[in-house]
Amino acid sequence: MPDLQSQFLKKETPFDFAEAVAEARRDYPKETANITFFDLASPEVEKEIAAFAEKANLNGRQYDALLEKVENKRAVATEMNGFRIVAVASAGEGDMQSFPGDEYKSAYFAFQHELGHFVVKDAQGLSGRAEDYKEHAADTFAVIRGLQAGVLKKSDLLALSDKRGQEMLMSMDFAHMTSMSLDAIAINPKNIDFLSLSKQDIAKVAQRHANTFESTGKTFSKFSALQNGNGCTIPDGSLRHDVIDRKLDQLLDIAMSAPADSQEFYLAARVLNNVLETGKLRWAPFEHTVDVSTDHWREAHKALLAKAGDRDIGAKKAHKSVSLHRPGEEPKNLVARIAEGIKPLKI
């Protein structure tokens, strides 16, 4: 079992795509039986897609959509004509890396995330569930797999949670705003021994996180209002800094008007707290700076923390320890975990 006290050493060897596929098929044989895996960084991928297109009888639109993924090296889990596809780049995502500067970790996470869409119940594209349900499921699945493998550590999942929040505000991709699920792994209110979970239990925990933290109608409505007006970029690709500043003030309004125990308060406070601690927002390859020394933002930060009270916004308290367990508590045994399972998951 990986030692969380040790620091993960950045791997200099390339991500082994074939090994990851073999491991996925071994761990989840039923779920992967009908999946065709593509390494978008492989020099043979276009030939492989052409052969697959003939086998799956893809039409021109479907074929072009797959080729576009190759060109952009954008990971995807999808289904075409009854055939499941997981396509991930083993290298070369550039600015789109989940863990910028660490190609191995980013490729590993991307692979597990896309696999999670087919392993976790209702997390696949055709399930009918909300898009953010599917992303909560896939992110939780991928992170726990990474923690078990020793590829990720606690600080990694919180860095990813920060990134999800910043990107949501900049791009308004609310479906990928999975910070509550990621923070919940660090806060671990049920004190689960994540490193000892069985392969199927990982999928069940991911499903529970998705069920718990997918956005309510009220939350979605409030955050959708941030999309009104101008976007964050102009045609030449430059950032609209005035628009971002306005969105930050709108986010503050959401946080201060929402009940302190609500989902919308947590999400708004989570993004703002991160920005007000770092003074920056990043959305690859862009960066926006916030002057957090102004009276406006110093008072806003104070008010946010006061309203949060004991609520561990952004898992800041949990982050003080590298351990995944709650301080001073033993991991839950099987009987205790079953008993805890019927209680709501709250952070």
Secondary structure as the mmCIF struct_conf table of DSSP 4:
data_model
#
loop_
_struct_conf.conf_type_id
_struct_conf.id
_struct_conf.beg_label_comp_id
_struct_conf.beg_label_asym_id
_struct_conf.beg_label_seq_id
_struct_conf.end_label_comp_id
_struct_conf.end_label_asym_id
_struct_conf.end_label_seq_id
TURN_TY1_P TURN_TY1_P1 LEU A 4 GLN A 5
BEND BEND1 SER A 6 SER A 6
HELX_LH_PP_P HELX_LH_PP_P1 GLN A 7 LYS A 11
BEND BEND2 THR A 13 THR A 13
HELX_LH_PP_P HELX_LH_PP_P2 PRO A 14 PHE A 15
HELX_RH_AL_P HELX_RH_AL_P1 PHE A 17 ASP A 27
HELX_RH_AL_P HELX_RH_AL_P2 PRO A 29 THR A 32
TURN_TY1_P TURN_TY1_P2 ALA A 33 ASN A 34
STRN STRN1 ILE A 35 ASP A 39
TURN_TY1_P TURN_TY1_P3 LEU A 40 ALA A 41
TURN_TY1_P TURN_TY1_P4 PRO A 43 GLU A 44
HELX_RH_AL_P HELX_RH_AL_P3 VAL A 45 ALA A 56
TURN_TY1_P TURN_TY1_P5 ASN A 57 ASN A 57
HELX_RH_AL_P HELX_RH_AL_P4 GLY A 60 ASN A 72
TURN_TY1_P TURN_TY1_P6 LYS A 73 LYS A 73
STRN STRN2 VAL A 76 MET A 80
TURN_TY1_P TURN_TY1_P7 ASN A 81 GLY A 82
STRN STRN3 PHE A 83 VAL A 88
BEND BEND3 SER A 90 ALA A 91
HELX_RH_3T_P HELX_RH_3T_P1 GLY A 94 MET A 96
BEND BEND4 SER A 98 PHE A 99
TURN_TY1_P TURN_TY1_P8 PRO A 100 GLY A 101
HELX_RH_AL_P HELX_RH_AL_P5 GLU A 103 VAL A 119
BEND BEND5 VAL A 120 VAL A 120
TURN_TY1_P TURN_TY1_P9 LYS A 121 ASP A 122
BEND BEND6 GLN A 124 GLN A 124
TURN_TY1_P TURN_TY1_P10 GLY A 125 LEU A 126
BEND BEND7 SER A 127 SER A 127
BEND BEND8 ARG A 129 ARG A 129
HELX_RH_AL_P HELX_RH_AL_P6 GLU A 131 ALA A 149
TURN_TY1_P TURN_TY1_P11 GLY A 150 GLY A 150
BEND BEND9 VAL A 151 VAL A 151
HELX_RH_AL_P HELX_RH_AL_P7 LYS A 154 SER A 171
HELX_RH_3T_P HELX_RH_3T_P2 PHE A 174 HIS A 176
HELX_RH_AL_P HELX_RH_AL_P8 SER A 179 ILE A 187
TURN_TY1_P TURN_TY1_P12 PRO A 189 LYS A 190
HELX_RH_3T_P HELX_RH_3T_P3 PHE A 194 SER A 196
HELX_RH_AL_P HELX_RH_AL_P9 LYS A 199 PHE A 213
BEND BEND10 GLU A 214 GLU A 214
HELX_LH_PP_P HELX_LH_PP_P3 SER A 215 THR A 216
HELX_RH_AL_P HELX_RH_AL_P10 GLY A 217 SER A 224
HELX_RH_3T_P HELX_RH_3T_P4 ALA A 225 GLN A 227
BEND BEND11 ASN A 228 ASN A 230
BEND BEND12 CYS A 232 CYS A 232
STRN STRN4 THR A 233 THR A 233
TURN_TY1_P TURN_TY1_P13 PRO A 235 ASP A 236
BEND BEND13 GLY A 237 GLY A 237
STRN STRN5 LEU A 239 LEU A 239
HELX_RH_AL_P HELX_RH_AL_P11 HIS A 241 SER A 257
BEND BEND14 ALA A 258 ALA A 258
TURN_TY1_P TURN_TY1_P14 ALA A 260 ASP A 261
BEND BEND15 SER A 262 SER A 262
HELX_RH_AL_P HELX_RH_AL_P12 GLN A 263 THR A 278
BEND BEND16 GLY A 279 GLY A 279
STRN STRN6 LYS A 280 TRP A 283
TURN_TY1_P TURN_TY1_P15 ALA A 284 PRO A 285
STRN STRN7 PHE A 286 THR A 289
TURN_TY1_P TURN_TY1_P16 VAL A 292 SER A 293
BEND BEND17 THR A 294 THR A 294
HELX_RH_AL_P HELX_RH_AL_P13 ASP A 295 ALA A 308
TURN_TY1_P TURN_TY1_P17 GLY A 309 ASP A 310
HELX_RH_3T_P HELX_RH_3T_P5 ILE A 313 ALA A 315
TURN_TY1_P TURN_TY1_P18 LYS A 316 LYS A 317
HELX_RH_3T_P HELX_RH_3T_P6 ALA A 318 LYS A 320
BEND BEND18 SER A 321 VAL A 322
BEND BEND19 LEU A 324 HIS A 325
HELX_LH_PP_P HELX_LH_PP_P4 ARG A 326 ARG A 326
TURN_TY1_P TURN_TY1_P19 PRO A 327 GLY A 328
HELX_LH_PP_P HELX_LH_PP_P5 GLU A 330 LYS A 332
HELX_RH_AL_P HELX_RH_AL_P14 LEU A 334 GLY A 341
TURN_TY1_P TURN_TY1_P20 ILE A 342 ILE A 342
BEND BEND20 LYS A 343 LYS A 343
#
